Amino acid sequence: MEDRWGYEINTGSSSCICSINSYYEQLLSYGRRRVVILEAVDSDPNCVLANILAAHFCASSHPSRLPSFLHAAISNLANATPYEKAVFDSIHSLISPNRDDDLALQLHSKLLNDFPKDLASLKRAQVLCFYMGQPDLSLQLVQQVLPWNNDEDFVYGMLAFSLLEVGLMEDAEKAASKGFQINSHDPWSQHALCHVYQYQCRFKEAVQFMEQCSQSWPPLSSFMNTHNWWHVALCYLEGNAPFEKVREIYENRIWKELDRSDATPAEVYLNAVGLLLRVYVRGEIHLFEDHLKMLAGYLSNQAFWYLEWHLDLLILWALACTGKSSEAQDLFSGLKSRVSTMNPKKAKLMQKGLELAEAVYMYGRGDFTRALELLGPNFDAESCKMVGASGEQLDVFNEVWYVMLLEAGDAEKAIEVIEKQLEKRGGAPFLWRLLERGYSILGKQEAESIGAKAKALEAAYF
């Protein structure tokens, strides 16, 4: 029998194939029902593809169930088709205790070379590239399979995200628009278009577009649902909308996700704390004080530590700035310990992530001198993608750096780096306000005209 991609699967169960295809759909559409892959195993306990996909699903959601699915896949491997064996090898490399990211990427690249219509494996490979901080490789992979998937659903959203992560915004917009035309409910194409609009400071356009799309979001995973709303909130924030708009999204669109019985709290917390850090950097956290204290209380629970490096960074800040210094220290010590046990190549890569983690911790404590020492004079958050964050998610750490430079009195350096950023994002009012502050510190006359520019932009969007 054949799966959705037209590749041969060794099973006599049409129900098994149906469940595998449903899993593909859930995976690519960021749906909430990826658990459907377990139904494939129920339909055919000996199907290698069903078992290895179930093992991969359980690696993050139900780790205790992973060994039984892996054992079943291995036990039946001799009867598997070449396609099933290729998927087995690529996933086995991902869930191995001694995982080698480079090997896993090589196996996925070979799989996609031999079976280029398998967009679920492309998605896995792109996620791997994301956590390796390698958007260029992610782009190569999607370009590798594109000729076989010209009119397929989901592929252009994946292409668009890779393009925007390497800075090709116009190409990303074209790709995301094509993906949206094929399937207007594809959240990854919607998300990529919002990324582009936001980067280009088309804040009002981004909000209008995403709010129109939002009716298609309830079936999405906790991450995708709240992440899309996080983008809307950021556009309101960057476009200088009333803070009530930001608070409304936080309370009713992000935090409210936790009321759902099938919510994944860590995915909600990632977007919640990421939004509150943006508010904090802008000096308006007093409007969200209770929210931050409540969130920090939840984030003290070590069950939410070490799930994702990016989330750990944000937790460090939240704990440190709400007075939970001992918990923050424990988390940071744990991160150092984890890096020390990595293979030398991975450990070297994550050293920059560890430095950023300590700097964010010090920033939360108010120790700007130490934080600036750790970041160094040439800091650029874009170089920290190995923490598993997009350029947009990382940009807040650039803002943290600018603010600390100003607070420390290094206005000349702050002006230099802010003006460089304004060459790319000249429509961002907050950057102009920071620049105004820098010139004011130096007593320069230009501060007045810069302030006028900021005021005009603040009035332009909402």
HUWOGI-V681759 format. One line per field, one symbol per residue. phi: phi as a letter, one per 20 degrees, with the letter a starting at -180 (. if undefined). psi: psi as a letter, one per 30 degrees, with the letter a starting at -180 (. if undefined). burial: # if it has 16 or more other ideal C-beta (glycine too) atoms within 10 Angstrom, else .. A space follows every 50 residues. Layout:
BEGIN
phi = ???
psi = ???
burial = ???
END
This chain:
BEGIN
phi = .degenefcebddffffgfffffgffffelfedffgfffffffbfdfffg ffffffffgddbgfeggffffffffdffeffgfffffggffgffefgdgd gffgffffffgffecfeefffffgffffggfemcfffffgffffeggecg defmfffffffffffdneffffffffffffffbfeffffgffffgfgfge mefffffffffffffeegffggfffffffgffffffffemfgfgfffffg fedeffgffffdfdggfffgffffffffffgemdfgfcgfffffffffff fffeemebffffgffgffffedneffffffffffffffffeffgfffffe ffffffgffffffffneffffffffnfcfbggedffembfgfffgffffg fgfffffenefffgfgfffffffecfeegffffffgffffgemeffgfff fffffffgeedc
psi = lkaefgkkkikgjfeeeeeeeeeeeeefghlfhfffffeeeeejffjeee eeeeeeefefeieffeeeeeeeeefgefglleeeeeeeeeeefegkehkj eeeeeeeeeeefeeiffifeeeeeeeeeeeffhifeeeeeeeeefeffhe gkkfefeeeeeeeffggieeeeeeeeeeeeeejfgjfeeeeeeeeeeeeg hieeeeeeeeeefffgfeflleeeefeeeeeeeeeeefghlkfeeeeeee efedefeffkfgljeeeeeeeeeeeeeeeeegggfffgeeeeeeeeeeff jffglgekeeeeeeeeeeeefggieeeeeeeeeeeeeeefflleeeeeef eeeeeeeeeeeeeefgieeeeeeeelfhkjffggfffhkleeeffffeee eeeeeeefgieeeeeeeeeeeffeifgjeeeeeeeeeeeeefgkffeeee eeeeeeeeffe.
burial = ..###.#.###.#..#################.#.######.##.##### #########......#..##.##..##..##.#############..... #..##.###.##..############.########.###.##..##..#. .##############..##.##########.##..############### #######.##..#..##..######################...###.## ..###.#.....##.#################..#..#..##..##.### ...##..###############.#..##..##..#...#......#..## ..#############.##..##.##...#.#..################# ######...##.###.##..##....###############.....#..# #.##..##..#.
END
